[in-house]
Amino acid sequence: MSSPSRHYLASLVLGIAAAFLACVIYIVGVVTVGIGWPLLNARFGNAGTGGGSAMIESGTLLVIAVIGFAFGFVWRFRRSAGRRNTD
């Protein structure tokens, strides 16, 4: 048997991990598209110099983290709640 506080703790840990993972995926995506796309465009399209930049704003990153946390927390909490009802 597991206590409800364990379910909350497991959900909290997974929510934090999901928030971190969402931020990492967002940062990698912004850097890849922001720098890689102009380079590919200059290489194959013969337009521009190929110089690119990437800007990551803290507000956007915070929103991504909150969405990732909420998704991870709710997903884990619903899974553990389903198991709790079958015990």
C-alpha positions in Angstrom: 0.0 0.0 0.0 1.2 3.4 -0.8 0.2 6.7 0.9 -1.3 9.7 -1.0 1.8 11.8 -0.1 3.9 9.3 -2.1 1.7 9.9 -5.1 2.1 13.6 -4.7 5.9 13.3 -4.3 6.2 11.1 -7.3 4.1 13.4 -9.4 6.1 16.4 -8.2 9.4 14.8 -9.2 8.1 13.8 -12.6 6.6 17.2 -13.1 10.0 18.8 -12.4 11.7 16.4 -14.7 9.2 17.1 -17.5 9.7 20.8 -17.0 13.4 20.4 -17.4 13.1 18.2 -20.4 10.6 20.6 -22.1 13.0 23.5 -21.6 15.9 21.5 -23.0 13.9 20.5 -26.0 12.8 24.1 -26.5 16.3 25.5 -26.3 17.8 22.9 -28.6 15.0 23.6 -31.1 15.4 27.3 -31.0 19.2 27.1 -31.4 19.0 24.5 -34.2 16.4 26.4 -36.2 17.8 29.9 -35.4 21.3 29.0 -36.4 20.9 26.0 -38.7 18.2 27.3 -41.0 20.1 30.4 -42.3 23.1 28.3 -42.9 21.2 25.7 -44.9 19.4 28.5 -46.8 22.7 30.1 -47.7 24.3 26.8 -48.6 21.5 25.5 -50.9 19.6 28.6 -51.8 22.5 30.9 -52.6 20.8 33.7 -50.7 22.3 35.6 -47.8 25.5 35.2 -45.8 24.5 32.2 -43.7 24.7 34.2 -40.4 22.0 33.2 -37.9 21.2 34.0 -34.4 19.0 32.5 -31.7 17.3 34.4 -28.9 15.8 32.6 -25.9 13.6 34.8 -23.7 13.0 34.0 -20.1 9.2 34.6 -20.3 8.8 32.0 -23.0 11.1 29.6 -21.2 9.0 30.0 -18.0 5.8 29.2 -19.9 7.4 26.1 -21.5 8.5 25.0 -18.0 5.1 25.5 -16.5 3.4 23.6 -19.3 5.9 20.8 -19.0 5.5 20.6 -15.3 1.7 20.5 -15.5 1.7 17.8 -18.1 4.2 15.6 -16.2 2.5 16.2 -12.8 -1.0 15.4 -14.1 0.1 12.4 -16.1 1.9 10.8 -13.2 -0.9 11.7 -10.7 -3.6 10.2 -12.9 -1.6 7.0 -13.4 -1.0 6.6 -9.7 -4.6 7.4 -8.9 -5.8 4.7 -11.3 -3.5 2.2 -9.5 -4.8 3.3 -6.1 -8.4 2.5 -7.0 -7.5 -1.0 -8.1 -5.7 -2.0 -4.8 
